[in-house]
Amino acid sequence: MGNNIHWNGYGKDHEHKGPGSFEISGTPDGFHTFGMYLGKYGYIFYVNGKEPWRVYGPVSDTKQFILRN
């Protein structure tokens, strides 16, 4: 599994950060809970209540959405 943040569109200015891939443990019911906390200085990501990674800056002050696929 992997997470990334992307900004500055899809052209030559596109930038992104991510931890690469990481493993998540199975759950009894086969479902997972994903979350993200947007703080003043960065993003903290959660999978099944545990923090697999966080990233500091840039933090956007515009409306955002999470895309999971």
LOKOLTOR-641316 format. One line per 4 residues: for each residue x, y, z of N, C-alpha, C. Coordinates in nm, 3 decimals, always signed. Layout:
N
X,Y,Z,X,Y,Z,X,Y,Z | ...
***
This chain:
69
+0.085,-0.116,+0.000,+0.000,+0.000,+0.000,+0.089,+0.122,+0.000 | +0.041,+0.231,-0.052,+0.118,+0.356,-0.052,+0.027,+0.477,-0.044 | +0.078,+0.585,+0.008,+0.009,+0.714,+0.015,+0.097,+0.818,-0.050 | +0.037,+0.918,-0.109,+0.110,+1.029,-0.166,+0.026,+1.155,-0.154
+0.091,+1.269,-0.149,+0.022,+1.396,-0.166,+0.076,+1.457,-0.295 | -0.010,+1.524,-0.369,+0.026,+1.586,-0.496,-0.018,+1.731,-0.493 | +0.058,+1.819,-0.559,+0.017,+1.959,-0.568,+0.077,+2.022,-0.694 | +0.029,+2.140,-0.727,+0.070,+2.219,-0.843,+0.029,+2.158,-0.976
-0.087,+2.095,-0.980,-0.142,+2.047,-1.106,-0.075,+1.923,-1.161 | -0.094,+1.902,-1.291,-0.044,+1.781,-1.356,+0.065,+1.809,-1.459 | +0.105,+1.934,-1.475,+0.204,+1.969,-1.576,+0.345,+1.968,-1.522 | +0.428,+2.054,-1.580,+0.570,+2.060,-1.544,+0.593,+2.105,-1.401
+0.495,+2.170,-1.338,+0.509,+2.217,-1.201,+0.464,+2.114,-1.097 | +0.413,+1.999,-1.143,+0.361,+1.896,-1.053,+0.468,+1.850,-0.954 | +0.428,+1.839,-0.827,+0.517,+1.787,-0.724,+0.441,+1.686,-0.639 | +0.513,+1.598,-0.572,+0.448,+1.501,-0.483,+0.546,+1.453,-0.378
+0.490,+1.403,-0.269,+0.567,+1.339,-0.162,+0.494,+1.213,-0.120 | +0.568,+1.113,-0.080,+0.508,+0.989,-0.032,+0.614,+0.900,+0.030 | +0.571,+0.803,+0.109,+0.667,+0.717,+0.177,+0.711,+0.596,+0.096 | +0.660,+0.583,-0.025,+0.681,+0.458,-0.097,+0.576,+0.359,-0.049
+0.602,+0.233,-0.062,+0.505,+0.131,-0.023,+0.528,+0.086,+0.121 | +0.421,+0.043,+0.184,+0.430,-0.016,+0.317,+0.321,-0.120,+0.331 | +0.343,-0.216,+0.416,+0.247,-0.325,+0.438,+0.146,-0.287,+0.546 | +0.022,-0.330,+0.527,-0.078,-0.316,+0.632,-0.127,-0.455,+0.669
-0.152,-0.475,+0.796,-0.196,-0.604,+0.845,-0.341,-0.629,+0.807 | -0.375,-0.755,+0.796,-0.513,-0.792,+0.771,-0.601,-0.761,+0.893 | -0.729,-0.755,+0.871,-0.824,-0.733,+0.980,-0.921,-0.850,+0.984 | -0.986,-0.873,+1.097,-1.078,-0.987,+1.107,-1.190,-0.984,+1.003
-1.240,-0.863,+0.972,-1.351,-0.855,+0.877,-1.307,-0.822,+0.735 | -1.175,-0.803,+0.713,-1.124,-0.776,+0.580,-1.135,-0.630,+0.536 | -1.184,-0.542,+0.623,-1.198,-0.401,+0.590,-1.094,-0.319,+0.664 | -1.062,-0.202,+0.610,-0.963,-0.113,+0.670,-1.023,+0.025,+0.687
-0.971,+0.099,+0.785,-1.012,+0.236,+0.810,-0.896,+0.327,+0.776 | -0.922,+0.428,+0.694,-0.819,+0.522,+0.652,-0.855,+0.661,+0.702 | -0.755,+0.737,+0.740,-0.779,+0.873,+0.785,-0.660,+0.962,+0.757 | -0.687,+1.092,+0.765,-0.581,+1.190,+0.747,-0.611,+1.309,+0.836
-0.510,+1.357,+0.904,-0.521,+1.478,+0.984,-0.441,+1.587,+0.914 | -0.506,+1.699,+0.888,-0.440,+1.813,+0.827,-0.413,+1.914,+0.936 | -0.288,+1.927,+0.974,-0.249,+2.022,+1.078,-0.187,+2.146,+1.017 | -0.144,+2.235,+1.102,-0.086,+2.361,+1.057,+0.044,+2.341,+0.979
+0.119,+2.236,+1.012,+0.251,+2.217,+0.952,+0.264,+2.093,+0.865 | +0.157,+2.015,+0.848,+0.170,+1.897,+0.766,+0.050,+1.805,+0.774 | +0.068,+1.686,+0.720,-0.037,+1.586,+0.712,+0.007,+1.462,+0.789 | -0.087,+1.402,+0.861,-0.061,+1.275,+0.928,-0.163,+1.175,+0.873
-0.115,+1.063,+0.824,-0.202,+0.961,+0.765,-0.217,+0.844,+0.862 | -0.334,+0.784,+0.861,-0.365,+0.672,+0.950,-0.425,+0.557,+0.871 | -0.389,+0.436,+0.910,-0.450,+0.314,+0.858,-0.481,+0.226,+0.978 | -0.607,+0.193,+0.995,-0.653,+0.110,+1.106,-0.610,+0.167,+1.241
-0.616,+0.300,+1.253,-0.584,+0.366,+1.379,-0.436,+0.383,+1.409 | -0.350,+0.341,+1.315,-0.205,+0.354,+1.333,-0.149,+0.450,+1.229 | -0.042,+0.518,+1.266,+0.020,+0.616,+1.177,+0.133,+0.552,+1.097 | +0.113,+0.525,+0.967,+0.223,+0.470,+0.888,+0.319,+0.577,+0.837
+0.273,+0.703,+0.825,+0.364,+0.808,+0.782,+0.303,+0.945,+0.801 | +0.391,+1.045,+0.801,+0.348,+1.184,+0.806,+0.442,+1.265,+0.717 | +0.394,+1.378,+0.673,+0.475,+1.466,+0.588,+0.454,+1.609,+0.635 | +0.563,+1.684,+0.640,+0.558,+1.824,+0.681,+0.565,+1.912,+0.558
+0.470,+2.006,+0.548,+0.465,+2.103,+0.440,+0.463,+2.038,+0.303 | +0.421,+2.103,+0.199,+0.345,+2.226,+0.210,+0.203,+2.195,+0.255 | +0.144,+2.284,+0.329,+0.006,+2.266,+0.373,-0.081,+2.365,+0.296 | -0.182,+2.313,+0.233,-0.273,+2.394,+0.153,-0.381,+2.456,+0.241
-0.421,+2.575,+0.207,-0.533,+2.637,+0.278,-0.658,+2.643,+0.191 | -0.661,+2.561,+0.086,-0.779,+2.554,+0.001,-0.854,+2.423,+0.026 | -0.977,+2.416,-0.020,-1.059,+2.297,-0.004,-0.988,+2.177,-0.067 | -0.988,+2.063,+0.004,-0.919,+1.944,-0.042,-1.011,+1.823,-0.034
-0.968,+1.714,-0.097,-1.039,+1.588,-0.086,-0.938,+1.475,-0.086 | -0.980,+1.362,-0.032,-0.896,+1.242,-0.031,-0.946,+1.151,-0.142 | -0.855,+1.102,-0.223,-0.887,+1.008,-0.329,-0.822,+0.874,-0.293 | -0.901,+0.773,-0.275,-0.852,+0.636,-0.245,-0.889,+0.549,-0.363
-0.796,+0.474,-0.413,-0.828,+0.378,-0.519,-0.743,+0.256,-0.505
***
